[in-house]
Amino acid sequence: MNTKQKFVAWEDRFSVNIPIVDSQHKHLIDMTNELHDACRLNDTFAKDQFRKTIQDAVAYIKHHFSTEEQIMEKIAYPGLAEQKKLHVEFIKEVLKNVAAFEEGKKFIPSLFVRFLRDWVLSHIAIVDSKLGHFLADLQKKGKIGIITMKRKNEGGTENQIVLAVDDSKTQLVQYKNILPMYDLFTCESPLQALEMMKTMEIDIVLLDLAMEEMNGFEFLQQLRKEPKKHRVPVIVVSGNNVEKYITASIKLGADDFIAKPVEPELLLKKIKMRLDKVKQAAKNIPA
């Protein structure tokens, strides 16, 4: 039995009952644990690992705050201004610590990691929970349904949303590197992805097949049962690229199949083709 105790462990009380937000909070907790583990090893590799993780954490924190603020704007959350203020203060503190680390100034990694942990224990469990209760109340009263979270890019058009479902963190990081032109959301569990799609409008799904709890085939079966979701294109991305897996995927409702390891140009081409097809189909629907 693995007796290693995590520095910060996810607890049910942290849930704000917004799948995408819970997913991002769990990822932030994972990053905090990775930083904590790196702090315990005083060698060059540990420092390099700490540097990489802290840089990833800064980017992800900004992405997470943007997601939360989009949700708050969509539902006219009365605590939006205060949340934005807290987000700005938190980012400033994080960047100050990152700068100190990079410049070789006074920086104590363990104190910084405890700062991140305290944020989880206080902000997520207390402040963000109010947002979750507010949204749940609106949905219970039938005042709001699916949240459309599209952001406008520099050209003024809306970014399209890609949901990547894969239990490999390495693969999810690769998607982030390949798809900067899309709003990318990630899930390590198909069950989590199905819950997320109840409250978010997704343009396309990238789906692994071999996952625990629920595999990709079961996800496809559940997804295609939902009338409103049957038009969401799904590209299966799997290392199981023998004919029987490809055939089964298409039969269950997948629109395309890509073999791992992923070729970036092929993935981008397939995504664009599927999104263009949906757009064209929408134009042909009678008003």
MODELLER restraints for C-alpha pairs under 7 A, 6 or more apart:
rsr = mdl.restraints
at = mdl.atoms
rsr.add(forms.Gaussian(group=physical.xy_distance, feature=features.Distance(at['CA:6:A'], at['CA:33:A']), mean=6.55, stdev=0.5))
rsr.add(forms.Gaussian(group=physical.xy_distance, feature=features.Distance(at['CA:7:A'], at['CA:33:A']), mean=5.69, stdev=0.5))
rsr.add(forms.Gaussian(group=physical.xy_distance, feature=features.Distance(at['CA:7:A'], at['CA:36:A']), mean=6.94, stdev=0.5))
rsr.add(forms.Gaussian(group=physical.xy_distance, feature=features.Distance(at['CA:8:A'], at['CA:29:A']), mean=6.40, stdev=0.5))
rsr.add(forms.Gaussian(group=physical.xy_distance, feature=features.Distance(at['CA:8:A'], at['CA:33:A']), mean=6.38, stdev=0.5))
rsr.add(forms.Gaussian(group=physical.xy_distance, feature=features.Distance(at['CA:8:A'], at['CA:117:A']), mean=6.56, stdev=0.5))
rsr.add(forms.Gaussian(group=physical.xy_distance, feature=features.Distance(at['CA:10:A'], at['CA:26:A']), mean=6.69, stdev=0.5))
rsr.add(forms.Gaussian(group=physical.xy_distance, feature=features.Distance(at['CA:13:A'], at['CA:125:A']), mean=6.49, stdev=0.5))
rsr.add(forms.Gaussian(group=physical.xy_distance, feature=features.Distance(at['CA:14:A'], at['CA:124:A']), mean=6.18, stdev=0.5))
rsr.add(forms.Gaussian(group=physical.xy_distance, feature=features.Distance(at['CA:14:A'], at['CA:125:A']), mean=4.71, stdev=0.5))
rsr.add(forms.Gaussian(group=physical.xy_distance, feature=features.Distance(at['CA:15:A'], at['CA:22:A']), mean=5.83, stdev=0.5))
rsr.add(forms.Gaussian(group=physical.xy_distance, feature=features.Distance(at['CA:16:A'], at['CA:22:A']), mean=6.51, stdev=0.5))
rsr.add(forms.Gaussian(group=physical.xy_distance, feature=features.Distance(at['CA:16:A'], at['CA:128:A']), mean=6.55, stdev=0.5))
rsr.add(forms.Gaussian(group=physical.xy_distance, feature=features.Distance(at['CA:16:A'], at['CA:129:A']), mean=4.84, stdev=0.5))
rsr.add(forms.Gaussian(group=physical.xy_distance, feature=features.Distance(at['CA:16:A'], at['CA:132:A']), mean=4.44, stdev=0.5))
rsr.add(forms.Gaussian(group=physical.xy_distance, feature=features.Distance(at['CA:17:A'], at['CA:132:A']), mean=5.68, stdev=0.5))
rsr.add(forms.Gaussian(group=physical.xy_distance, feature=features.Distance(at['CA:18:A'], at['CA:132:A']), mean=6.31, stdev=0.5))
rsr.add(forms.Gaussian(group=physical.xy_distance, feature=features.Distance(at['CA:19:A'], at['CA:192:A']), mean=6.81, stdev=0.5))
rsr.add(forms.Gaussian(group=physical.xy_distance, feature=features.Distance(at['CA:19:A'], at['CA:195:A']), mean=6.07, stdev=0.5))
rsr.add(forms.Gaussian(group=physical.xy_distance, feature=features.Distance(at['CA:19:A'], at['CA:196:A']), mean=4.82, stdev=0.5))
rsr.add(forms.Gaussian(group=physical.xy_distance, feature=features.Distance(at['CA:20:A'], at['CA:196:A']), mean=5.65, stdev=0.5))
rsr.add(forms.Gaussian(group=physical.xy_distance, feature=features.Distance(at['CA:21:A'], at['CA:68:A']), mean=6.97, stdev=0.5))
rsr.add(forms.Gaussian(group=physical.xy_distance, feature=features.Distance(at['CA:23:A'], at['CA:187:A']), mean=6.91, stdev=0.5))
rsr.add(forms.Gaussian(group=physical.xy_distance, feature=features.Distance(at['CA:24:A'], at['CA:64:A']), mean=6.40, stdev=0.5))
rsr.add(forms.Gaussian(group=physical.xy_distance, feature=features.Distance(at['CA:31:A'], at['CA:53:A']), mean=6.84, stdev=0.5))
rsr.add(forms.Gaussian(group=physical.xy_distance, feature=features.Distance(at['CA:31:A'], at['CA:57:A']), mean=6.62, stdev=0.5))
rsr.add(forms.Gaussian(group=physical.xy_distance, feature=features.Distance(at['CA:32:A'], at['CA:113:A']), mean=6.38, stdev=0.5))
rsr.add(forms.Gaussian(group=physical.xy_distance, feature=features.Distance(at['CA:32:A'], at['CA:116:A']), mean=6.61, stdev=0.5))
rsr.add(forms.Gaussian(group=physical.xy_distance, feature=features.Distance(at['CA:32:A'], at['CA:117:A']), mean=6.93, stdev=0.5))
rsr.add(forms.Gaussian(group=physical.xy_distance, feature=features.Distance(at['CA:35:A'], at['CA:50:A']), mean=5.71, stdev=0.5))
rsr.add(forms.Gaussian(group=physical.xy_distance, feature=features.Distance(at['CA:35:A'], at['CA:53:A']), mean=6.61, stdev=0.5))
rsr.add(forms.Gaussian(group=physical.xy_distance, feature=features.Distance(at['CA:35:A'], at['CA:113:A']), mean=6.66, stdev=0.5))
rsr.add(forms.Gaussian(group=physical.xy_distance, feature=features.Distance(at['CA:36:A'], at['CA:110:A']), mean=6.92, stdev=0.5))
rsr.add(forms.Gaussian(group=physical.xy_distance, feature=features.Distance(at['CA:36:A'], at['CA:113:A']), mean=6.09, stdev=0.5))
rsr.add(forms.Gaussian(group=physical.xy_distance, feature=features.Distance(at['CA:38:A'], at['CA:46:A']), mean=4.95, stdev=0.5))
rsr.add(forms.Gaussian(group=physical.xy_distance, feature=features.Distance(at['CA:38:A'], at['CA:49:A']), mean=6.49, stdev=0.5))
rsr.add(forms.Gaussian(group=physical.xy_distance, feature=features.Distance(at['CA:38:A'], at['CA:50:A']), mean=5.67, stdev=0.5))
rsr.add(forms.Gaussian(group=physical.xy_distance, feature=features.Distance(at['CA:39:A'], at['CA:109:A']), mean=6.17, stdev=0.5))
rsr.add(forms.Gaussian(group=physical.xy_distance, feature=features.Distance(at['CA:39:A'], at['CA:110:A']), mean=6.26, stdev=0.5))
rsr.add(forms.Gaussian(group=physical.xy_distance, feature=features.Distance(at['CA:65:A'], at['CA:87:A']), mean=6.78, stdev=0.5))
rsr.add(forms.Gaussian(group=physical.xy_distance, feature=features.Distance(at['CA:70:A'], at['CA:149:A']), mean=6.46, stdev=0.5))
rsr.add(forms.Gaussian(group=physical.xy_distance, feature=features.Distance(at['CA:72:A'], at['CA:80:A']), mean=6.01, stdev=0.5))
rsr.add(forms.Gaussian(group=physical.xy_distance, feature=features.Distance(at['CA:97:A'], at['CA:107:A']), mean=6.95, stdev=0.5))
rsr.add(forms.Gaussian(group=physical.xy_distance, feature=features.Distance(at['CA:100:A'], at['CA:106:A']), mean=6.36, stdev=0.5))
rsr.add(forms.Gaussian(group=physical.xy_distance, feature=features.Distance(at['CA:100:A'], at['CA:107:A']), mean=5.93, stdev=0.5))
rsr.add(forms.Gaussian(group=physical.xy_distance, feature=features.Distance(at['CA:101:A'], at['CA:107:A']), mean=5.74, stdev=0.5))
rsr.add(forms.Gaussian(group=physical.xy_distance, feature=features.Distance(at['CA:138:A'], at['CA:144:A']), mean=5.90, stdev=0.5))
rsr.add(forms.Gaussian(group=physical.xy_distance, feature=features.Distance(at['CA:139:A'], at['CA:145:A']), mean=6.27, stdev=0.5))
rsr.add(forms.Gaussian(group=physical.xy_distance, feature=features.Distance(at['CA:145:A'], at['CA:199:A']), mean=6.85, stdev=0.5))
rsr.add(forms.Gaussian(group=physical.xy_distance, feature=features.Distance(at['CA:146:A'], at['CA:198:A']), mean=6.47, stdev=0.5))
rsr.add(forms.Gaussian(group=physical.xy_distance, feature=features.Distance(at['CA:146:A'], at['CA:199:A']), mean=4.45, stdev=0.5))
rsr.add(forms.Gaussian(group=physical.xy_distance, feature=features.Distance(at['CA:146:A'], at['CA:200:A']), mean=5.37, stdev=0.5))
rsr.add(forms.Gaussian(group=physical.xy_distance, feature=features.Distance(at['CA:146:A'], at['CA:201:A']), mean=6.56, stdev=0.5))
rsr.add(forms.Gaussian(group=physical.xy_distance, feature=features.Distance(at['CA:147:A'], at['CA:199:A']), mean=5.47, stdev=0.5))
rsr.add(forms.Gaussian(group=physical.xy_distance, feature=features.Distance(at['CA:147:A'], at['CA:200:A']), mean=4.91, stdev=0.5))
rsr.add(forms.Gaussian(group=physical.xy_distance, feature=features.Distance(at['CA:147:A'], at['CA:201:A']), mean=6.46, stdev=0.5))
rsr.add(forms.Gaussian(group=physical.xy_distance, feature=features.Distance(at['CA:148:A'], at['CA:200:A']), mean=5.82, stdev=0.5))
rsr.add(forms.Gaussian(group=physical.xy_distance, feature=features.Distance(at['CA:148:A'], at['CA:201:A']), mean=5.23, stdev=0.5))
rsr.add(forms.Gaussian(group=physical.xy_distance, feature=features.Distance(at['CA:149:A'], at['CA:200:A']), mean=6.93, stdev=0.5))
rsr.add(forms.Gaussian(group=physical.xy_distance, feature=features.Distance(at['CA:150:A'], at['CA:158:A']), mean=5.85, stdev=0.5))
rsr.add(forms.Gaussian(group=physical.xy_distance, feature=features.Distance(at['CA:150:A'], at['CA:159:A']), mean=5.90, stdev=0.5))
rsr.add(forms.Gaussian(group=physical.xy_distance, feature=features.Distance(at['CA:150:A'], at['CA:160:A']), mean=6.68, stdev=0.5))
rsr.add(forms.Gaussian(group=physical.xy_distance, feature=features.Distance(at['CA:151:A'], at['CA:158:A']), mean=5.45, stdev=0.5))
rsr.add(forms.Gaussian(group=physical.xy_distance, feature=features.Distance(at['CA:151:A'], at['CA:159:A']), mean=5.57, stdev=0.5))
rsr.add(forms.Gaussian(group=physical.xy_distance, feature=features.Distance(at['CA:152:A'], at['CA:158:A']), mean=4.18, stdev=0.5))
rsr.add(forms.Gaussian(group=physical.xy_distance, feature=features.Distance(at['CA:152:A'], at['CA:159:A']), mean=5.72, stdev=0.5))
rsr.add(forms.Gaussian(group=physical.xy_distance, feature=features.Distance(at['CA:153:A'], at['CA:159:A']), mean=6.06, stdev=0.5))
rsr.add(forms.Gaussian(group=physical.xy_distance, feature=features.Distance(at['CA:159:A'], at['CA:182:A']), mean=5.78, stdev=0.5))
rsr.add(forms.Gaussian(group=physical.xy_distance, feature=features.Distance(at['CA:159:A'], at['CA:183:A']), mean=6.17, stdev=0.5))
rsr.add(forms.Gaussian(group=physical.xy_distance, feature=features.Distance(at['CA:160:A'], at['CA:182:A']), mean=5.58, stdev=0.5))
rsr.add(forms.Gaussian(group=physical.xy_distance, feature=features.Distance(at['CA:160:A'], at['CA:183:A']), mean=6.05, stdev=0.5))
rsr.add(forms.Gaussian(group=physical.xy_distance, feature=features.Distance(at['CA:160:A'], at['CA:203:A']), mean=6.15, stdev=0.5))
rsr.add(forms.Gaussian(group=physical.xy_distance, feature=features.Distance(at['CA:161:A'], at['CA:182:A']), mean=6.02, stdev=0.5))
rsr.add(forms.Gaussian(group=physical.xy_distance, feature=features.Distance(at['CA:161:A'], at['CA:183:A']), mean=4.75, stdev=0.5))
rsr.add(forms.Gaussian(group=physical.xy_distance, feature=features.Distance(at['CA:161:A'], at['CA:184:A']), mean=5.91, stdev=0.5))
rsr.add(forms.Gaussian(group=physical.xy_distance, feature=features.Distance(at['CA:161:A'], at['CA:202:A']), mean=5.46, stdev=0.5))
rsr.add(forms.Gaussian(group=physical.xy_distance, feature=features.Distance(at['CA:161:A'], at['CA:203:A']), mean=5.19, stdev=0.5))
rsr.add(forms.Gaussian(group=physical.xy_distance, feature=features.Distance(at['CA:161:A'], at['CA:204:A']), mean=6.75, stdev=0.5))
rsr.add(forms.Gaussian(group=physical.xy_distance, feature=features.Distance(at['CA:162:A'], at['CA:182:A']), mean=6.60, stdev=0.5))
rsr.add(forms.Gaussian(group=physical.xy_distance, feature=features.Distance(at['CA:162:A'], at['CA:183:A']), mean=6.15, stdev=0.5))
rsr.add(forms.Gaussian(group=physical.xy_distance, feature=features.Distance(at['CA:162:A'], at['CA:184:A']), mean=4.88, stdev=0.5))
rsr.add(forms.Gaussian(group=physical.xy_distance, feature=features.Distance(at['CA:162:A'], at['CA:185:A']), mean=6.22, stdev=0.5))
rsr.add(forms.Gaussian(group=physical.xy_distance, feature=features.Distance(at['CA:162:A'], at['CA:202:A']), mean=6.43, stdev=0.5))
rsr.add(forms.Gaussian(group=physical.xy_distance, feature=features.Distance(at['CA:162:A'], at['CA:203:A']), mean=6.02, stdev=0.5))
rsr.add(forms.Gaussian(group=physical.xy_distance, feature=features.Distance(at['CA:162:A'], at['CA:204:A']), mean=5.11, stdev=0.5))
rsr.add(forms.Gaussian(group=physical.xy_distance, feature=features.Distance(at['CA:162:A'], at['CA:205:A']), mean=5.85, stdev=0.5))
rsr.add(forms.Gaussian(group=physical.xy_distance, feature=features.Distance(at['CA:163:A'], at['CA:184:A']), mean=5.98, stdev=0.5))
rsr.add(forms.Gaussian(group=physical.xy_distance, feature=features.Distance(at['CA:163:A'], at['CA:185:A']), mean=4.87, stdev=0.5))
rsr.add(forms.Gaussian(group=physical.xy_distance, feature=features.Distance(at['CA:163:A'], at['CA:186:A']), mean=5.61, stdev=0.5))
rsr.add(forms.Gaussian(group=physical.xy_distance, feature=features.Distance(at['CA:163:A'], at['CA:202:A']), mean=6.67, stdev=0.5))
rsr.add(forms.Gaussian(group=physical.xy_distance, feature=features.Distance(at['CA:163:A'], at['CA:204:A']), mean=6.34, stdev=0.5))
rsr.add(forms.Gaussian(group=physical.xy_distance, feature=features.Distance(at['CA:163:A'], at['CA:205:A']), mean=4.81, stdev=0.5))
rsr.add(forms.Gaussian(group=physical.xy_distance, feature=features.Distance(at['CA:163:A'], at['CA:206:A']), mean=6.22, stdev=0.5))
rsr.add(forms.Gaussian(group=physical.xy_distance, feature=features.Distance(at['CA:164:A'], at['CA:185:A']), mean=6.31, stdev=0.5))
rsr.add(forms.Gaussian(group=physical.xy_distance, feature=features.Distance(at['CA:164:A'], at['CA:186:A']), mean=4.75, stdev=0.5))
rsr.add(forms.Gaussian(group=physical.xy_distance, feature=features.Distance(at['CA:164:A'], at['CA:187:A']), mean=6.24, stdev=0.5))
rsr.add(forms.Gaussian(group=physical.xy_distance, feature=features.Distance(at['CA:164:A'], at['CA:205:A']), mean=5.82, stdev=0.5))
rsr.add(forms.Gaussian(group=physical.xy_distance, feature=features.Distance(at['CA:164:A'], at['CA:206:A']), mean=4.61, stdev=0.5))
rsr.add(forms.Gaussian(group=physical.xy_distance, feature=features.Distance(at['CA:164:A'], at['CA:207:A']), mean=6.20, stdev=0.5))
rsr.add(forms.Gaussian(group=physical.xy_distance, feature=features.Distance(at['CA:165:A'], at['CA:186:A']), mean=5.96, stdev=0.5))
rsr.add(forms.Gaussian(group=physical.xy_distance, feature=features.Distance(at['CA:165:A'], at['CA:187:A']), mean=4.83, stdev=0.5))
rsr.add(forms.Gaussian(group=physical.xy_distance, feature=features.Distance(at['CA:165:A'], at['CA:188:A']), mean=5.71, stdev=0.5))
rsr.add(forms.Gaussian(group=physical.xy_distance, feature=features.Distance(at['CA:165:A'], at['CA:189:A']), mean=6.54, stdev=0.5))
rsr.add(forms.Gaussian(group=physical.xy_distance, feature=features.Distance(at['CA:165:A'], at['CA:190:A']), mean=6.36, stdev=0.5))
rsr.add(forms.Gaussian(group=physical.xy_distance, feature=features.Distance(at['CA:165:A'], at['CA:193:A']), mean=6.88, stdev=0.5))
rsr.add(forms.Gaussian(group=physical.xy_distance, feature=features.Distance(at['CA:165:A'], at['CA:206:A']), mean=6.04, stdev=0.5))
rsr.add(forms.Gaussian(group=physical.xy_distance, feature=features.Distance(at['CA:165:A'], at['CA:207:A']), mean=5.00, stdev=0.5))
rsr.add(forms.Gaussian(group=physical.xy_distance, feature=features.Distance(at['CA:165:A'], at['CA:208:A']), mean=6.17, stdev=0.5))
rsr.add(forms.Gaussian(group=physical.xy_distance, feature=features.Distance(at['CA:166:A'], at['CA:172:A']), mean=6.81, stdev=0.5))
rsr.add(forms.Gaussian(group=physical.xy_distance, feature=features.Distance(at['CA:166:A'], at['CA:187:A']), mean=6.40, stdev=0.5))
rsr.add(forms.Gaussian(group=physical.xy_distance, feature=features.Distance(at['CA:166:A'], at['CA:188:A']), mean=4.94, stdev=0.5))
rsr.add(forms.Gaussian(group=physical.xy_distance, feature=features.Distance(at['CA:166:A'], at['CA:189:A']), mean=6.83, stdev=0.5))
rsr.add(forms.Gaussian(group=physical.xy_distance, feature=features.Distance(at['CA:166:A'], at['CA:207:A']), mean=6.44, stdev=0.5))
rsr.add(forms.Gaussian(group=physical.xy_distance, feature=features.Distance(at['CA:166:A'], at['CA:208:A']), mean=5.17, stdev=0.5))
rsr.add(forms.Gaussian(group=physical.xy_distance, feature=features.Distance(at['CA:167:A'], at['CA:188:A']), mean=4.18, stdev=0.5))
rsr.add(forms.Gaussian(group=physical.xy_distance, feature=features.Distance(at['CA:167:A'], at['CA:189:A']), mean=6.43, stdev=0.5))
rsr.add(forms.Gaussian(group=physical.xy_distance, feature=features.Distance(at['CA:167:A'], at['CA:211:A']), mean=6.24, stdev=0.5))
rsr.add(forms.Gaussian(group=physical.xy_distance, feature=features.Distance(at['CA:172:A'], at['CA:186:A']), mean=6.84, stdev=0.5))
rsr.add(forms.Gaussian(group=physical.xy_distance, feature=features.Distance(at['CA:176:A'], at['CA:184:A']), mean=6.97, stdev=0.5))
rsr.add(forms.Gaussian(group=physical.xy_distance, feature=features.Distance(at['CA:178:A'], at['CA:264:A']), mean=6.10, stdev=0.5))
rsr.add(forms.Gaussian(group=physical.xy_distance, feature=features.Distance(at['CA:187:A'], at['CA:193:A']), mean=5.88, stdev=0.5))
rsr.add(forms.Gaussian(group=physical.xy_distance, feature=features.Distance(at['CA:190:A'], at['CA:214:A']), mean=6.07, stdev=0.5))
rsr.add(forms.Gaussian(group=physical.xy_distance, feature=features.Distance(at['CA:190:A'], at['CA:219:A']), mean=5.99, stdev=0.5))
rsr.add(forms.Gaussian(group=physical.xy_distance, feature=features.Distance(at['CA:191:A'], at['CA:214:A']), mean=6.74, stdev=0.5))
rsr.add(forms.Gaussian(group=physical.xy_distance, feature=features.Distance(at['CA:203:A'], at['CA:232:A']), mean=6.11, stdev=0.5))
rsr.add(forms.Gaussian(group=physical.xy_distance, feature=features.Distance(at['CA:204:A'], at['CA:232:A']), mean=5.75, stdev=0.5))
rsr.add(forms.Gaussian(group=physical.xy_distance, feature=features.Distance(at['CA:204:A'], at['CA:233:A']), mean=5.09, stdev=0.5))
rsr.add(forms.Gaussian(group=physical.xy_distance, feature=features.Distance(at['CA:204:A'], at['CA:234:A']), mean=5.92, stdev=0.5))
rsr.add(forms.Gaussian(group=physical.xy_distance, feature=features.Distance(at['CA:205:A'], at['CA:233:A']), mean=6.36, stdev=0.5))
rsr.add(forms.Gaussian(group=physical.xy_distance, feature=features.Distance(at['CA:205:A'], at['CA:234:A']), mean=4.69, stdev=0.5))
rsr.add(forms.Gaussian(group=physical.xy_distance, feature=features.Distance(at['CA:205:A'], at['CA:235:A']), mean=6.20, stdev=0.5))
rsr.add(forms.Gaussian(group=physical.xy_distance, feature=features.Distance(at['CA:206:A'], at['CA:234:A']), mean=5.98, stdev=0.5))
rsr.add(forms.Gaussian(group=physical.xy_distance, feature=features.Distance(at['CA:206:A'], at['CA:235:A']), mean=5.00, stdev=0.5))
rsr.add(forms.Gaussian(group=physical.xy_distance, feature=features.Distance(at['CA:206:A'], at['CA:236:A']), mean=5.84, stdev=0.5))
rsr.add(forms.Gaussian(group=physical.xy_distance, feature=features.Distance(at['CA:206:A'], at['CA:237:A']), mean=6.40, stdev=0.5))
rsr.add(forms.Gaussian(group=physical.xy_distance, feature=features.Distance(at['CA:207:A'], at['CA:216:A']), mean=6.47, stdev=0.5))
rsr.add(forms.Gaussian(group=physical.xy_distance, feature=features.Distance(at['CA:207:A'], at['CA:234:A']), mean=6.88, stdev=0.5))
rsr.add(forms.Gaussian(group=physical.xy_distance, feature=features.Distance(at['CA:207:A'], at['CA:235:A']), mean=6.13, stdev=0.5))
rsr.add(forms.Gaussian(group=physical.xy_distance, feature=features.Distance(at['CA:207:A'], at['CA:236:A']), mean=4.62, stdev=0.5))
rsr.add(forms.Gaussian(group=physical.xy_distance, feature=features.Distance(at['CA:207:A'], at['CA:237:A']), mean=5.62, stdev=0.5))
rsr.add(forms.Gaussian(group=physical.xy_distance, feature=features.Distance(at['CA:208:A'], at['CA:216:A']), mean=5.87, stdev=0.5))
rsr.add(forms.Gaussian(group=physical.xy_distance, feature=features.Distance(at['CA:208:A'], at['CA:236:A']), mean=5.90, stdev=0.5))
rsr.add(forms.Gaussian(group=physical.xy_distance, feature=features.Distance(at['CA:208:A'], at['CA:237:A']), mean=5.21, stdev=0.5))
rsr.add(forms.Gaussian(group=physical.xy_distance, feature=features.Distance(at['CA:208:A'], at['CA:238:A']), mean=5.30, stdev=0.5))
rsr.add(forms.Gaussian(group=physical.xy_distance, feature=features.Distance(at['CA:209:A'], at['CA:215:A']), mean=5.48, stdev=0.5))
rsr.add(forms.Gaussian(group=physical.xy_distance, feature=features.Distance(at['CA:209:A'], at['CA:216:A']), mean=3.96, stdev=0.5))
rsr.add(forms.Gaussian(group=physical.xy_distance, feature=features.Distance(at['CA:209:A'], at['CA:217:A']), mean=6.50, stdev=0.5))
rsr.add(forms.Gaussian(group=physical.xy_distance, feature=features.Distance(at['CA:209:A'], at['CA:238:A']), mean=6.04, stdev=0.5))
rsr.add(forms.Gaussian(group=physical.xy_distance, feature=features.Distance(at['CA:210:A'], at['CA:216:A']), mean=6.50, stdev=0.5))
rsr.add(forms.Gaussian(group=physical.xy_distance, feature=features.Distance(at['CA:217:A'], at['CA:249:A']), mean=6.63, stdev=0.5))
rsr.add(forms.Gaussian(group=physical.xy_distance, feature=features.Distance(at['CA:220:A'], at['CA:252:A']), mean=6.09, stdev=0.5))
rsr.add(forms.Gaussian(group=physical.xy_distance, feature=features.Distance(at['CA:220:A'], at['CA:253:A']), mean=6.33, stdev=0.5))
rsr.add(forms.Gaussian(group=physical.xy_distance, feature=features.Distance(at['CA:221:A'], at['CA:252:A']), mean=6.22, stdev=0.5))
rsr.add(forms.Gaussian(group=physical.xy_distance, feature=features.Distance(at['CA:223:A'], at['CA:229:A']), mean=6.47, stdev=0.5))
rsr.add(forms.Gaussian(group=physical.xy_distance, feature=features.Distance(at['CA:223:A'], at['CA:230:A']), mean=6.92, stdev=0.5))
rsr.add(forms.Gaussian(group=physical.xy_distance, feature=features.Distance(at['CA:224:A'], at['CA:230:A']), mean=5.02, stdev=0.5))
rsr.add(forms.Gaussian(group=physical.xy_distance, feature=features.Distance(at['CA:224:A'], at['CA:253:A']), mean=6.78, stdev=0.5))
rsr.add(forms.Gaussian(group=physical.xy_distance, feature=features.Distance(at['CA:233:A'], at['CA:255:A']), mean=5.91, stdev=0.5))
rsr.add(forms.Gaussian(group=physical.xy_distance, feature=features.Distance(at['CA:233:A'], at['CA:274:A']), mean=6.63, stdev=0.5))
rsr.add(forms.Gaussian(group=physical.xy_distance, feature=features.Distance(at['CA:234:A'], at['CA:254:A']), mean=5.08, stdev=0.5))
rsr.add(forms.Gaussian(group=physical.xy_distance, feature=features.Distance(at['CA:234:A'], at['CA:255:A']), mean=5.41, stdev=0.5))
rsr.add(forms.Gaussian(group=physical.xy_distance, feature=features.Distance(at['CA:234:A'], at['CA:256:A']), mean=6.79, stdev=0.5))
rsr.add(forms.Gaussian(group=physical.xy_distance, feature=features.Distance(at['CA:235:A'], at['CA:254:A']), mean=6.06, stdev=0.5))
rsr.add(forms.Gaussian(group=physical.xy_distance, feature=features.Distance(at['CA:235:A'], at['CA:255:A']), mean=5.78, stdev=0.5))
rsr.add(forms.Gaussian(group=physical.xy_distance, feature=features.Distance(at['CA:235:A'], at['CA:256:A']), mean=4.70, stdev=0.5))
rsr.add(forms.Gaussian(group=physical.xy_distance, feature=features.Distance(at['CA:235:A'], at['CA:257:A']), mean=5.48, stdev=0.5))
rsr.add(forms.Gaussian(group=physical.xy_distance, feature=features.Distance(at['CA:236:A'], at['CA:254:A']), mean=6.59, stdev=0.5))
rsr.add(forms.Gaussian(group=physical.xy_distance, feature=features.Distance(at['CA:236:A'], at['CA:256:A']), mean=6.22, stdev=0.5))
rsr.add(forms.Gaussian(group=physical.xy_distance, feature=features.Distance(at['CA:236:A'], at['CA:257:A']), mean=4.69, stdev=0.5))
rsr.add(forms.Gaussian(group=physical.xy_distance, feature=features.Distance(at['CA:236:A'], at['CA:258:A']), mean=6.15, stdev=0.5))
rsr.add(forms.Gaussian(group=physical.xy_distance, feature=features.Distance(at['CA:237:A'], at['CA:257:A']), mean=5.95, stdev=0.5))
rsr.add(forms.Gaussian(group=physical.xy_distance, feature=features.Distance(at['CA:237:A'], at['CA:258:A']), mean=4.77, stdev=0.5))
rsr.add(forms.Gaussian(group=physical.xy_distance, feature=features.Distance(at['CA:237:A'], at['CA:259:A']), mean=5.72, stdev=0.5))
rsr.add(forms.Gaussian(group=physical.xy_distance, feature=features.Distance(at['CA:237:A'], at['CA:260:A']), mean=6.42, stdev=0.5))
rsr.add(forms.Gaussian(group=physical.xy_distance, feature=features.Distance(at['CA:238:A'], at['CA:258:A']), mean=6.55, stdev=0.5))
rsr.add(forms.Gaussian(group=physical.xy_distance, feature=features.Distance(at['CA:238:A'], at['CA:259:A']), mean=5.22, stdev=0.5))
rsr.add(forms.Gaussian(group=physical.xy_distance, feature=features.Distance(at['CA:238:A'], at['CA:260:A']), mean=5.40, stdev=0.5))
rsr.add(forms.Gaussian(group=physical.xy_distance, feature=features.Distance(at['CA:239:A'], at['CA:259:A']), mean=5.59, stdev=0.5))
rsr.add(forms.Gaussian(group=physical.xy_distance, feature=features.Distance(at['CA:239:A'], at['CA:260:A']), mean=4.70, stdev=0.5))
rsr.add(forms.Gaussian(group=physical.xy_distance, feature=features.Distance(at['CA:241:A'], at['CA:259:A']), mean=5.63, stdev=0.5))
rsr.add(forms.Gaussian(group=physical.xy_distance, feature=features.Distance(at['CA:246:A'], at['CA:257:A']), mean=6.56, stdev=0.5))
